[in-house]
Amino acid sequence: MSTSSSAAAPVTEVVPRRTWLALGVLILGISMALIDTTIVNVALPTIRTSINASEATLSWIISGYALAYGLALIPAGRIGDRFGHKPVFIIGVSLFTLASLACGLAQTDIQLIVFRVIQGLAGGIFFPPVTALIQLMFSPRNRGRAFAILGATIGISTALGPLIGGLLIEWLGDADGWRSIFFVNLPLGVITVIAAIMLLPSGAAGAEARGVDFFGFLLLSGGLVAILVPLIQGQDEGWPLWTYLSIAGGVVLLVLFALWEVWVVKRGKTPLVPPHLFSHLQFTGGAILALVYFAAFTSIFFTISIFWQSGLGHSALESGLVSIPFALGSIVGASQSNRLSQRLGRTVLIIGTGMVALGLIALWLVLLLIPASDLTNWDLLGPLLVAGVGSGLFIAPNAQFIVATVDRSEAGAASGVIATMQRIGSAIGIAVIGSVFFGTLVLPTDRQPTPDDLANAFGTSATWALAVSAAFAVVAFALVFVLPKRIDRGYDDTSAA
């Protein structure tokens, strides 16, 4: 009897209450960063009028945040491995809180862009410690539950951002209500920092942690910024010569970055992005899939928010309510994605991306066929619900399938690359969609635009922008077929991280 009792004991492993409280701290921090990726969408029109922001500024507010967030992920993870993840988390949340205060106090569009980029950088700094600390705090038996909670938080936080933003602006008014979407982070940030100091474990640095490839980071950052700046500014300035030179220079820097990473490996050092990962054709296709998919779906509400408010004259809250079908669909899809991926394998990703592509095509057709002034929330409900369910089915398991294309020993590095590609995709998607939207926006110059003029002009631009988003989604659907049909479930913990 004693033997069977001792054998059964590990099955009823209990997680200490302090560990769950520590997880709550990490979840609170992640919620702030992810809500801020979407909450700003509904505030863009009021920001535009409040501080006289340019069209390019609206793209920068979203793209600058996403790009800085993505670029910080891999270096922050390496620094955490070397110096400990708890201090990196605390520093990141502290900087995020201060940047949020600065964003809320910004008086010019340049100030807002700069502080928004710093905010994104801070979010990218404290995200990697979250997954590392979960690995540290939870045993393999309970780690899946912790990552499931993290996954649900990611989906819900991102989906509810526009609604929260709309409620705050409706409550405090258009003139300065947009500032509250940043100020709301202040008490949450302070609570998170204090609780992190008290509750998070002081995990030692990794025994094999090596230096960060800062020169590679500079080459990668420089290349992406050189490409992104003309994509955002080019439309405003009429595509002068410097925009084409900048894009060409960015491509050169990215090529130099690839060559530098190969050289770093030959010297026996740790590269920022391991080049050998891309020797796997499936992984390369999966990385492109991550970039293209996030370019497609993160740009939807940038388009709809500006069209709904600046074109149709609706409030920020009404704009936020438009996103509810997508949010609910995303939550439903995410809740079933793990079970379906175990049962159906890659087919769940095919269904997910297929639904997103169909939803965006349907959304484009709605805008194309219904006069802009006659549009209501109900016209968008079906397409957004379908796209939302598809997005939920795809986002949760997609990283597992992409990471499974490489050797198990490379899974950690592959996960970091995929997370970075997702954020870079978001930045590029907003830059391209913003350029298309404002590049096709034609308002009468000989008289004051009427409500019908605004509705028709913004409706036409939104139709073109959503056509590009739908095209991205179709490309993502095609790329899903490069991934393996089934994965080894042993990848789950690593790929979730």
C-alpha positions as CSV (number, residue, x, y, z in Angstrom):
1,M,0.0,0.0,0.0
2,S,2.8,2.4,0.8
3,T,4.3,1.8,-2.6
4,S,1.1,2.6,-4.5
5,S,0.6,5.7,-2.3
6,S,4.0,7.0,-3.0
7,A,3.6,6.3,-6.7
8,A,0.4,8.2,-6.8
9,A,1.7,11.2,-4.9
10,P,3.3,13.1,-7.8
11,V,-0.1,13.0,-9.7
12,T,-1.6,15.4,-7.1
13,E,1.1,17.9,-7.2
14,V,0.0,21.2,-5.7
15,V,1.2,24.6,-7.0
16,P,1.9,27.0,-4.1
17,R,-0.4,30.0,-3.8
18,R,2.5,32.4,-4.0
19,T,3.3,30.9,-7.5
20,W,-0.2,31.6,-8.8
21,L,0.1,35.1,-7.4
22,A,3.4,35.6,-9.2
23,L,1.7,34.4,-12.4
24,G,-1.0,37.0,-11.8
25,V,1.7,39.7,-11.7
26,L,3.1,38.5,-15.0
27,I,-0.4,38.4,-16.6
28,L,-1.1,42.0,-15.4
29,G,2.1,43.2,-17.1
30,I,1.4,41.4,-20.3
31,S,-2.2,42.7,-20.4
32,M,-1.0,46.3,-20.3
33,A,1.4,45.8,-23.3
34,L,-1.1,43.8,-25.4
35,I,-4.0,46.1,-24.8
36,D,-1.8,49.0,-25.9
37,T,-1.3,47.3,-29.3
38,T,-4.9,47.7,-30.2
39,I,-6.5,50.3,-27.8
40,V,-4.9,53.1,-29.7
41,N,-6.7,52.3,-32.9
42,V,-10.0,53.9,-31.8
43,A,-8.1,57.0,-30.6
44,L,-6.4,57.8,-33.9
45,P,-9.0,60.2,-35.2
46,T,-9.2,62.1,-32.0
47,I,-5.4,62.2,-31.7
48,R,-5.3,63.6,-35.3
49,T,-7.6,66.5,-34.4
50,S,-6.3,67.1,-30.9
51,I,-2.7,67.7,-31.7
52,N,-3.0,68.3,-35.4
53,A,-1.2,65.1,-36.3
54,S,-0.4,64.2,-39.8
55,E,-1.6,61.1,-41.6
56,A,1.9,59.6,-41.4
57,T,1.8,60.1,-37.6
58,L,-1.2,57.8,-37.3
59,S,0.7,55.0,-39.0
60,W,3.8,55.7,-36.8
61,I,1.8,55.5,-33.6
62,I,0.9,51.9,-34.4
63,S,3.9,50.8,-36.5
64,G,6.6,52.4,-34.3
65,Y,5.2,50.6,-31.3
66,A,5.0,47.2,-33.1
67,L,8.5,47.5,-34.6
68,A,10.2,48.5,-31.4
69,Y,8.4,45.8,-29.5
70,G,9.5,43.1,-32.0
71,L,13.1,44.2,-32.2
72,A,13.5,44.2,-28.4
73,L,12.3,40.6,-27.9
74,I,15.4,38.6,-28.7
75,P,18.0,40.9,-27.0
76,A,15.8,41.1,-23.9
77,G,15.6,37.4,-23.7
78,R,19.4,37.1,-24.0
79,I,20.0,39.8,-21.4
80,G,17.5,38.0,-19.0
81,D,19.5,34.7,-19.5
82,R,22.6,36.5,-18.5
83,F,21.5,38.8,-15.6
84,G,18.2,37.2,-14.5
85,H,14.7,37.6,-15.8
86,K,13.2,39.3,-12.7
87,P,15.2,42.5,-13.0
88,V,14.6,42.7,-16.7
89,F,10.8,42.4,-16.2
90,I,10.8,45.1,-13.5
91,I,12.9,47.4,-15.6
92,G,10.7,46.8,-18.7
93,V,7.5,47.5,-16.8
94,S,8.9,50.6,-15.1
95,L,10.0,52.0,-18.5
96,F,6.6,51.1,-20.0
97,T,4.8,53.0,-17.2
98,L,7.0,56.1,-17.6
99,A,6.6,56.0,-21.4
100,S,2.8,55.7,-21.0
101,L,2.9,58.9,-18.8
102,A,4.9,60.7,-21.4
103,C,2.6,59.6,-24.2
104,G,-0.4,60.9,-22.3
105,L,1.4,64.3,-21.8
106,A,2.6,64.6,-25.4
107,Q,1.9,68.0,-26.9
108,T,3.1,67.4,-30.5
109,D,2.9,64.5,-32.9
110,I,6.7,64.1,-32.8
111,Q,6.7,63.7,-29.1
112,L,3.9,61.2,-29.2
113,I,5.8,59.1,-31.8
114,V,9.0,59.1,-29.8
115,F,7.3,58.1,-26.6
116,R,5.2,55.5,-28.3
117,V,8.3,53.9,-29.7
118,I,9.9,53.9,-26.2
119,Q,6.7,52.3,-24.9
120,G,6.9,49.6,-27.5
121,L,10.6,49.0,-26.7
122,A,9.7,48.6,-23.1
123,G,6.9,46.1,-23.9
124,G,9.3,44.0,-25.9
125,I,11.8,44.1,-23.0
126,F,9.4,42.6,-20.4
127,F,7.6,40.1,-22.6
128,P,10.5,37.4,-22.8
129,P,11.0,37.3,-19.0
130,V,7.3,36.3,-18.6
131,T,7.7,33.0,-20.5
132,A,11.1,32.4,-18.9
133,L,9.7,32.9,-15.4
134,I,6.8,30.6,-16.1
135,Q,9.3,27.9,-17.1
136,L,11.1,28.6,-13.8
137,M,8.1,28.7,-11.5
138,F,6.1,25.8,-12.8
139,S,7.0,22.1,-13.1
140,P,6.4,20.5,-16.5
141,R,3.2,18.9,-15.1
142,N,1.6,22.4,-14.4
143,R,3.3,24.5,-17.0
144,G,0.7,23.8,-19.7
145,R,-2.0,25.3,-17.4
146,A,0.1,28.4,-16.9
147,F,0.7,28.8,-20.6
148,A,-2.9,28.3,-21.4
149,I,-3.8,31.2,-19.1
150,L,-1.1,33.3,-20.8
151,G,-2.5,32.4,-24.2
152,A,-6.1,33.3,-23.1
153,T,-4.8,36.6,-21.8
154,I,-3.1,37.4,-25.1
155,G,-6.3,36.8,-27.0
156,I,-8.6,38.6,-24.7
157,S,-6.3,41.6,-24.1
158,T,-5.8,42.2,-27.8
159,A,-9.4,41.8,-28.6
160,L,-10.8,44.1,-25.9
161,G,-8.4,46.9,-26.5
162,P,-10.6,48.9,-29.0
163,L,-13.7,48.6,-26.8
164,I,-11.8,49.8,-23.7
165,G,-10.3,52.7,-25.7
166,G,-13.8,53.7,-27.0
167,L,-15.3,53.6,-23.5
168,L,-12.5,55.9,-22.1
169,I,-12.8,58.4,-24.9
170,E,-16.6,58.4,-24.7
171,W,-16.4,59.0,-20.9
172,L,-13.7,61.8,-21.0
173,G,-14.5,63.4,-24.3
174,D,-12.8,63.6,-27.7
175,A,-10.4,66.5,-27.0
176,D,-8.3,64.9,-24.3
177,G,-10.0,61.6,-23.7
178,W,-7.4,59.8,-25.8
179,R,-4.8,60.7,-23.2
180,S,-6.6,58.4,-20.7
181,I,-5.7,55.3,-22.8
182,F,-2.1,55.9,-21.7
183,F,-2.8,57.2,-18.2
184,V,-4.7,54.1,-17.3
185,N,-1.4,52.2,-17.4
186,L,0.1,54.3,-14.5
187,P,-1.7,52.6,-11.5
188,L,-1.5,49.2,-13.2
189,G,2.3,49.7,-13.8
190,V,3.0,50.8,-10.3
191,I,1.1,47.8,-8.9
192,T,2.8,45.4,-11.2
193,V,6.3,46.7,-10.3
194,I,5.7,46.6,-6.5
195,A,4.1,43.1,-6.7
196,A,6.9,41.9,-9.0
197,I,9.5,42.9,-6.4
198,M,7.7,41.1,-3.7
199,L,6.5,37.9,-5.5
200,L,8.7,37.0,-8.5
201,P,11.5,34.5,-7.9
202,S,15.0,35.8,-8.4
203,G,16.0,33.1,-10.9
204,A,19.8,33.0,-11.5
205,A,21.1,33.7,-15.0
206,G,21.4,30.8,-17.4
207,A,24.5,28.8,-16.9
208,E,25.2,28.9,-20.7
209,A,24.1,32.5,-21.3
210,R,26.4,34.3,-23.7
211,G,26.7,37.8,-25.0
212,V,24.2,39.7,-27.0
213,D,24.9,40.4,-30.7
214,F,24.5,44.2,-30.4
215,F,26.1,44.9,-33.8
216,G,23.7,42.5,-35.5
217,F,20.8,44.1,-33.6
218,L,21.9,47.5,-35.0
219,L,22.1,46.2,-38.6
220,L,18.7,44.6,-38.3
221,S,17.1,47.6,-36.7
222,G,18.7,50.0,-39.2
223,G,17.6,47.9,-42.2
224,L,13.9,47.6,-41.0
225,V,13.7,51.3,-40.0
226,A,15.2,52.3,-43.4
227,I,12.4,50.4,-45.1
228,L,9.6,51.4,-42.8
229,V,10.3,55.2,-42.8
230,P,9.6,55.6,-46.6
231,L,6.6,53.3,-46.5
232,I,5.0,55.6,-43.9
233,Q,6.4,59.0,-45.0
234,G,6.5,58.4,-48.7
235,Q,2.8,59.1,-49.3
236,D,2.8,62.3,-47.3
237,E,5.8,63.7,-49.2
238,G,5.0,62.5,-52.7
239,W,7.5,59.7,-52.9
240,P,10.7,61.7,-53.5
241,L,14.0,60.2,-54.4
242,W,15.1,59.7,-50.8
243,T,12.3,57.2,-50.2
244,Y,13.5,54.8,-52.9
245,L,17.2,55.2,-51.8
246,S,16.1,54.5,-48.2
247,I,14.3,51.3,-49.2
248,A,17.4,50.2,-51.2
249,G,19.7,51.0,-48.3
250,G,17.4,49.0,-46.0
251,V,17.7,46.0,-48.2
252,V,21.5,46.3,-48.2
253,L,21.6,46.5,-44.4
254,L,19.5,43.4,-44.1
255,V,21.8,41.5,-46.5
256,L,24.8,42.7,-44.4
257,F,22.9,41.5,-41.3
258,A,22.6,38.0,-42.8
259,L,26.3,37.9,-43.7
260,W,27.2,39.2,-40.2
261,E,25.2,36.5,-38.5
262,V,27.0,33.8,-40.6
263,W,30.3,35.3,-39.5
264,V,29.3,35.4,-35.9
265,V,28.5,31.7,-36.0
266,K,31.8,30.9,-37.6
267,R,33.6,32.7,-34.7
268,G,31.7,30.5,-32.2
269,K,29.6,33.3,-30.8
270,T,25.9,33.5,-30.3
271,P,24.1,35.3,-33.2
272,L,21.0,37.4,-32.8
273,V,19.2,35.2,-35.4
274,P,20.8,31.8,-36.0
275,P,21.3,31.5,-39.8
276,H,21.0,27.8,-39.8
277,L,17.3,28.0,-38.9
278,F,16.6,29.2,-42.4
279,S,18.3,26.2,-43.9
280,H,14.9,24.5,-43.1
281,L,12.6,25.4,-46.0
282,Q,9.5,24.8,-43.9
283,F,10.8,27.2,-41.2
284,T,11.5,29.9,-43.7
285,G,8.0,29.5,-45.1
286,G,6.6,29.6,-41.6
287,A,8.5,32.8,-40.7
288,I,7.2,34.5,-43.8
289,L,3.7,33.2,-42.9
290,A,4.0,34.8,-39.4
291,L,5.0,38.1,-41.0
292,V,2.3,38.1,-43.7
293,Y,-0.5,36.9,-41.4
294,F,0.1,39.6,-38.8
295,A,0.4,42.2,-41.5
296,A,-3.1,41.2,-42.6
297,F,-5.1,41.0,-39.4
298,T,-3.5,43.8,-37.3
299,S,-4.3,46.3,-40.0
300,I,-8.1,45.7,-40.1
301,F,-9.1,47.9,-37.2
302,F,-6.6,50.7,-38.2
303,T,-8.7,50.9,-41.4
304,I,-12.1,50.5,-39.8
305,S,-11.5,52.9,-36.9
306,I,-10.4,55.8,-39.2
307,F,-13.2,55.1,-41.7
308,W,-15.9,54.7,-39.0
309,Q,-15.0,58.0,-37.1
310,S,-13.4,60.4,-39.7
311,G,-15.5,59.2,-42.6
312,L,-18.9,58.3,-41.1
313,G,-18.8,60.6,-38.0
314,H,-19.3,57.9,-35.4
315,S,-17.8,58.1,-31.9
316,A,-14.8,56.3,-30.6
317,L,-17.1,54.0,-28.5
318,E,-19.2,53.2,-31.6
319,S,-15.9,52.4,-33.4
320,G,-14.9,50.1,-30.6
321,L,-18.2,48.3,-30.6
322,V,-17.6,47.4,-34.3
323,S,-14.7,45.2,-33.1
324,I,-16.8,43.1,-30.7
325,P,-17.8,40.4,-33.2
326,F,-14.1,39.9,-34.1
327,A,-13.2,39.8,-30.4
328,L,-15.8,37.3,-29.5
329,G,-15.0,35.1,-32.5
330,S,-11.3,35.3,-31.6
331,I,-12.0,34.1,-28.0
332,V,-14.2,31.3,-29.2
333,G,-11.6,30.2,-31.8
334,A,-8.7,30.3,-29.3
335,S,-10.6,28.3,-26.7
336,Q,-11.0,25.4,-29.2
337,S,-7.7,25.7,-31.0
338,N,-5.5,23.5,-28.8
339,R,-8.1,20.6,-28.8
340,L,-8.6,20.9,-32.6
341,S,-4.9,21.1,-33.3
342,Q,-4.3,17.9,-31.5
343,R,-7.2,16.2,-33.3
344,L,-6.8,17.8,-36.8
345,G,-3.1,18.8,-37.0
346,R,-2.3,21.4,-39.6
347,T,-5.9,21.3,-40.8
348,V,-6.9,23.7,-38.0
349,L,-4.4,26.3,-39.3
350,I,-5.8,25.8,-42.8
351,I,-9.3,26.3,-41.5
352,G,-8.2,29.3,-39.5
353,T,-6.4,31.2,-42.2
354,G,-9.1,30.2,-44.7
355,M,-11.8,31.8,-42.4
356,V,-9.7,35.0,-42.0
357,A,-9.2,35.2,-45.8
358,L,-12.9,34.6,-46.5
359,G,-13.9,37.1,-43.7
360,L,-11.7,39.9,-45.1
361,I,-12.8,39.2,-48.7
362,A,-16.4,39.4,-47.5
363,L,-15.6,42.6,-45.6
364,W,-14.1,44.1,-48.7
365,L,-17.2,43.2,-50.7
366,V,-19.5,44.8,-48.1
367,L,-17.6,48.1,-48.4
368,L,-17.4,47.8,-52.2
369,L,-21.1,47.0,-52.8
370,I,-22.9,49.0,-50.0
371,P,-22.9,52.8,-50.2
372,A,-20.7,54.1,-47.4
373,S,-23.4,56.4,-45.9
374,D,-25.7,53.3,-45.6
375,L,-23.2,51.1,-43.7
376,T,-24.1,49.9,-40.2
377,N,-22.4,47.7,-37.6
378,W,-24.7,44.9,-38.7
379,D,-23.3,44.9,-42.2
380,L,-19.8,44.1,-40.8
381,L,-20.9,41.6,-38.1
382,G,-20.8,38.4,-40.1
383,P,-17.5,38.9,-41.9
384,L,-15.8,40.1,-38.7
385,L,-17.2,37.2,-36.7
386,V,-15.9,34.7,-39.3
387,A,-12.5,36.4,-39.4
388,G,-12.3,36.5,-35.6
389,V,-13.0,32.8,-35.2
390,G,-10.4,32.0,-37.8
391,S,-7.9,34.3,-36.2
392,G,-8.4,32.6,-32.8
393,L,-8.0,29.1,-34.4
394,F,-4.7,30.2,-36.0
395,I,-2.9,32.4,-33.5
396,A,-2.7,30.1,-30.5
397,P,-1.2,26.9,-32.3
398,N,0.6,28.5,-35.2
399,A,3.9,29.0,-33.4
400,Q,4.0,25.4,-32.3
401,F,3.7,24.2,-35.9
402,I,6.4,26.6,-37.2
403,V,8.8,25.8,-34.4
404,A,8.2,22.1,-35.0
405,T,9.9,22.5,-38.5
406,V,13.4,22.7,-36.8
407,D,15.3,20.4,-34.5
408,R,14.1,20.3,-30.9
409,S,17.4,21.8,-29.7
410,E,16.7,24.9,-31.9
411,A,13.1,25.4,-30.6
412,G,14.0,28.3,-28.2
413,A,15.8,30.3,-30.8
414,A,13.1,29.6,-33.4
415,S,10.3,30.8,-31.0
416,G,12.1,34.1,-30.5
417,V,12.5,34.6,-34.3
418,I,8.8,33.8,-34.9
419,A,7.7,36.3,-32.2
420,T,9.8,39.0,-33.7
421,M,8.5,38.3,-37.2
422,Q,5.0,38.6,-36.0
423,R,5.6,42.1,-34.6
424,I,7.6,43.2,-37.6
425,G,4.7,42.0,-39.7
426,S,2.3,44.2,-37.7
427,A,4.6,47.2,-38.3
428,I,4.9,46.6,-42.0
429,G,1.2,45.8,-42.4
430,I,0.2,49.1,-40.8
431,A,2.8,51.0,-42.9
432,V,1.6,49.5,-46.1
433,I,-2.1,49.8,-45.3
434,G,-1.7,53.4,-44.1
435,S,0.0,54.3,-47.3
436,V,-2.7,52.8,-49.4
437,F,-5.5,54.3,-47.3
438,F,-4.3,57.9,-47.3
439,G,-2.8,57.6,-50.8
440,T,-6.3,56.9,-52.2
441,L,-8.1,59.5,-50.0
442,V,-9.3,62.3,-52.3
443,L,-11.4,65.1,-50.7
444,P,-12.7,68.2,-52.5
445,T,-10.3,71.1,-52.3
446,D,-12.6,73.8,-53.7
447,R,-15.2,73.7,-50.9
448,Q,-15.8,72.4,-47.4
449,P,-16.4,68.6,-47.6
450,T,-20.0,67.5,-46.8
451,P,-20.8,64.4,-44.7
452,D,-21.5,62.5,-48.0
453,D,-18.2,63.7,-49.4
454,L,-16.4,62.4,-46.3
455,A,-18.3,59.1,-46.3
456,N,-17.6,58.4,-49.9
457,A,-14.0,59.4,-49.9
458,F,-13.1,57.5,-46.7
459,G,-15.3,54.6,-47.9
460,T,-13.3,54.3,-51.1
461,S,-10.0,54.4,-49.2
462,A,-11.1,51.8,-46.7
463,T,-12.2,49.6,-49.6
464,W,-8.7,49.7,-51.2
465,A,-7.0,49.2,-47.8
466,L,-9.1,46.2,-47.0
467,A,-8.4,44.7,-50.4
468,V,-4.7,44.8,-49.5
469,S,-5.4,43.2,-46.1
470,A,-7.4,40.5,-47.8
471,A,-4.6,39.9,-50.2
472,F,-2.2,39.4,-47.3
473,A,-4.6,36.9,-45.8
474,V,-4.9,34.9,-49.0
475,V,-1.0,34.7,-49.2
476,A,-1.0,33.6,-45.5
477,F,-3.5,30.9,-46.4
478,A,-1.3,29.6,-49.2
479,L,1.8,29.6,-47.0
480,V,0.2,27.4,-44.3
481,F,0.6,24.4,-46.5
482,V,4.4,24.5,-46.1
483,L,4.0,23.5,-42.4
484,P,4.1,19.9,-41.2
485,K,0.8,18.1,-41.0
486,R,1.4,16.9,-37.5
487,I,3.7,18.0,-34.7
488,D,5.4,16.3,-31.7
489,R,3.4,17.5,-28.7
490,G,6.7,17.7,-26.8
491,Y,7.2,21.0,-28.5
492,D,4.2,22.6,-26.7
493,D,5.9,24.2,-23.7
494,T,8.8,25.6,-25.7
495,S,6.8,26.9,-28.6
496,A,4.2,28.5,-26.3
497,A,7.1,30.4,-24.8
